[in-house]
């Protein structure tokens, strides 16, 4: 997996935050509200990307042993803000529920 492949996967999630959520939901990609366990990290890992962490603006991946930081597309950033704020509870992993 290359950095451009990772970016293509991120863009493919959707054009707005709700589309990103729908894509993640359709693929059963759930997660926690942490940088290592969010649904976006789960989605990327399911596609063979070695994810180091996801922030609200970037994802850090490891490609051939080298850590690379990739800017997240605006819809993915919006999704993460919404998810961290409590929207899309269906994407919260069962182990993260109180």
Secondary structure, 3 states (H helix, E strand, C coil): CCHHHHHHHHHCCCCCHHHHHHHHHHCCCCECCCCCCCHHHHHHHHCCCEEEEECCCEEEEEECCEEEEEECCHHHHHHHHHHHCCCCHHHECHHHCC
